Amino acid sequence: TSPGFAGDVGGVGGEAPRDALRWNQTALASLLGYAQSQRSSAVIVVHRGERIAERYWSVDARAGSPYRNQLWGRADSGAPVEDVASLQKSIVSTLVGIAVDKGLIELEAPVSTYLREGWSSAGCDEESAISVRHLLSMTSGLSPALAYQAPAGTVWLYNTRAYSKVVDVLEAVTGEGVVSLTGRWLTVPLGMNDTEWRPRPWVTPGMDANSVGLFTTARDLVRFGE
């Protein structure tokens, strides 16, 4: 179990702790009903280390369904192990925070301090103005093709391919791949036993998406949140 988390949250669909009975059951049922109506696959509500509610639903994973690309399998508990899409950015930004705390990265430093010049398709001057903070805050001024569009820090654009360069920075400053680094700094210490990076076979060259996805469970995300 992780610090601050009151043990495993019980079997899938199991009984909630006694503290949950003090909550407004009608309101909780409404919340869970709404989540189900939005085609959620899992919801866990935790308050002060206690599980208040935990529910799982079957989501259409037939051929042609986007969810088919996200579902990898089941944990020992029976809970779905899923590609959590851009939630991976929260994991990566936390790794960056740890690297900053260790003195390995400076957020205001140019990305080219850690990566070779030419890591983007921008000109030398424009590229050297892009800091690690710009990548994290989606204000690099680059297009999804990593071409120059605007001065760094002046325009916000949700840009997954630019953000992915943060992973390259982490690997450069630690000399370690993101898979083992995530395990050493986060998932192993926190007991996130069902979390791992896996290749995404559906990503094609030039697509604004990462070639690897973070696969995890709702329970592991609770541990991360706690």
C-alpha positions in Angstrom: 0.0 0.0 0.0 1.1 3.6 -0.6 1.5 6.2 2.1 -1.8 7.9 2.9 -3.9 5.2 1.2 -5.9 2.9 3.4 -4.8 -0.4 1.8 -6.1 -2.0 -1.3 -9.6 -0.8 -2.2 -11.1 -4.3 -2.0 -12.3 -6.6 -4.7 -13.8 -5.1 -7.8 -17.4 -4.2 -7.0 -16.8 -5.1 -3.3 -18.3 -3.5 -0.3 -17.2 0.1 0.6 -15.7 0.9 4.0 -18.1 1.8 6.8 -17.1 5.5 6.4 -18.8 5.5 3.0 -22.2 5.0 4.6 -22.0 8.5 6.0 -22.0 10.0 2.5 -25.1 11.0 0.7 -25.9 7.7 -1.1 -28.4 9.3 -3.5 -25.9 11.9 -4.6 -23.2 9.2 -5.0 -25.5 7.1 -7.1 -26.3 10.2 -9.3 -22.6 10.8 -9.7 -21.9 7.3 -10.7 -24.9 7.2 -13.0 -23.6 10.3 -14.8 -20.1 8.7 -15.2 -21.7 5.6 -16.7 -23.8 7.6 -19.1 -20.6 9.3 -20.4 -19.2 5.8 -21.2 -16.7 5.8 -18.4 -15.0 2.5 -17.7 -14.0 3.1 -14.1 -14.6 5.5 -11.3 -13.1 5.4 -7.8 -14.0 8.1 -5.2 -11.5 8.4 -2.3 -11.7 10.8 0.6 -8.9 11.0 3.3 -7.5 7.6 2.3 -10.9 5.9 2.4 -12.6 4.4 -0.7 -16.1 5.9 -0.9 -17.2 4.3 -4.1 -15.7 2.1 -6.8 -17.5 1.1 -10.0 -16.5 -0.5 -13.3 -18.5 -0.7 -16.5 -18.2 -2.6 -19.8 -17.4 -0.3 -22.7 -17.9 -1.2 -26.3 -14.6 -2.6 -27.5 -15.7 -4.2 -30.7 -13.9 -3.6 -34.0 -14.1 0.1 -35.0 -14.6 1.3 -31.5 -11.9 3.8 -30.3 -11.9 2.0 -26.9 -10.5 -1.1 -28.6 -7.1 0.6 -28.9 -7.2 1.6 -25.2 -8.0 -1.7 -23.5 -5.0 -3.9 -23.0 -6.4 -6.5 -20.6 -7.4 -7.1 -17.0 -5.5 -6.8 -13.7 -5.5 -9.6 -11.2 -8.4 -7.8 -9.5 -10.4 -7.9 -12.8 -10.2 -4.2 -13.3 -9.4 -3.0 -16.9 -5.9 -2.0 -17.7 -6.1 0.8 -20.2 -4.1 3.3 -22.2 -5.0 6.5 -20.3 -4.2 8.7 -23.3 -3.0 12.2 -22.4 -3.2 11.6 -18.7 0.3 10.3 -19.3 1.4 14.0 -19.5 0.7 14.2 -15.8 3.0 11.3 -15.1 5.7 12.9 -17.3 5.4 16.3 -15.8 5.7 14.8 -12.3 8.9 13.0 -13.5 10.2 16.4 -14.7 9.3 17.9 -11.2 11.4 15.1 -9.6 14.3 15.9 -12.0 14.1 19.6 -11.1 14.2 18.7 -7.4 17.3 16.6 -8.1 19.0 19.5 -9.9 19.0 17.6 -13.3 16.7 20.0 -15.2 16.1 23.8 -15.1 12.7 24.7 -16.4 13.9 28.0 -17.9 16.8 26.4 -19.7 16.6 26.1 -23.5 15.6 22.6 -24.6 18.7 22.7 -26.8 20.7 22.6 -23.5 19.7 19.0 -23.1 19.0 17.9 -26.7 21.1 18.4 -29.8 20.5 21.5 -31.8 18.0 20.7 -34.6 15.6 18.7 -32.4 12.9 20.8 -34.0 12.3 22.1 -37.5 12.6 25.7 -36.4 15.5 28.0 -37.1 18.5 28.0 -34.7 17.5 31.3 -33.0 13.8 30.4 -32.7 14.7 26.9 -31.4 17.1 28.2 -28.8 14.4 30.4 -27.3 12.2 27.4 -26.5 12.6 26.4 -22.8 11.5 23.2 -21.0 8.7 25.2 -19.4 7.4 26.2 -22.9 7.1 22.5 -23.8 5.3 21.7 -20.5 2.9 24.6 -20.9 2.2 24.0 -24.6 3.6 27.4 -25.6 6.6 26.3 -27.7 5.4 28.2 -30.7 5.9 25.1 -32.8 3.4 23.3 -35.0 2.6 19.6 -34.6 5.3 19.0 -37.2 7.7 20.9 -34.9 8.0 23.8 -37.4 8.2 27.4 -36.2 4.9 29.2 -36.0 5.3 31.9 -33.3 7.8 33.1 -30.8 8.1 30.8 -27.8 5.8 31.8 -24.9 3.4 33.9 -27.0 0.9 31.3 -28.3 -0.8 28.3 -26.7 -1.4 25.2 -28.8 -2.1 21.7 -27.6 0.8 20.0 -29.2 1.5 16.4 -28.3 4.5 16.0 -30.5 6.2 19.0 -29.0 5.4 17.8 -25.5 7.0 14.4 -26.3 10.4 16.1 -26.5 10.1 16.4 -22.7 10.5 12.6 -22.5 13.7 13.0 -24.6 15.0 15.6 -22.2 14.3 13.3 -19.2 16.1 10.4 -20.9 19.0 12.7 -21.8 19.6 14.1 -18.3 19.2 10.7 -16.6 20.8 8.4 -19.2 17.8 6.1 -18.6 14.8 5.2 -20.7 11.4 6.5 -19.6 10.2 2.9 -18.9 12.8 2.1 -16.3 12.9 5.7 -15.0 9.1 5.7 -14.4 9.5 2.5 -12.5 12.4 3.7 -10.4 11.0 7.1 -9.5 7.2 6.5 -9.4 5.5 3.2 -10.0 7.6 0.9 -7.9 7.8 3.2 -4.8 4.1 3.9 -5.0 3.1 0.3 -5.6 1.5 1.0 -9.0 1.9 -2.6 -10.0 -0.4 -2.5 -13.0 1.2 0.5 -14.7 3.6 0.4 -17.6 4.5 2.0 -20.9 3.5 0.0 -24.0 3.9 0.6 -27.7 0.8 1.9 -29.6 0.6 0.0 -32.8 -2.2 2.3 -34.1 0.1 5.3 -34.2 1.4 6.1 -37.7 4.3 8.3 -38.7 3.4 12.0 -38.7 0.4 11.5 -36.4 0.2 14.0 -33.5 0.4 11.2 -30.9 3.0 9.4 -28.9 4.2 6.1 -30.1 4.0 4.7 -26.6 1.1 4.9 -24.2 0.8 4.7 -20.4 -1.3 1.6 -19.5 -2.7 1.6 -16.0 -5.8 1.0 -13.8 -8.0 3.3 -11.8 -6.6 1.9 -8.5 -3.0 2.8 -9.6 -4.2 6.3 -10.5 -5.6 6.6 -7.0 -2.2 5.8 -5.6 -0.6 8.4 -7.9 -3.2 11.0 -6.9 -2.8 10.3 -3.2 
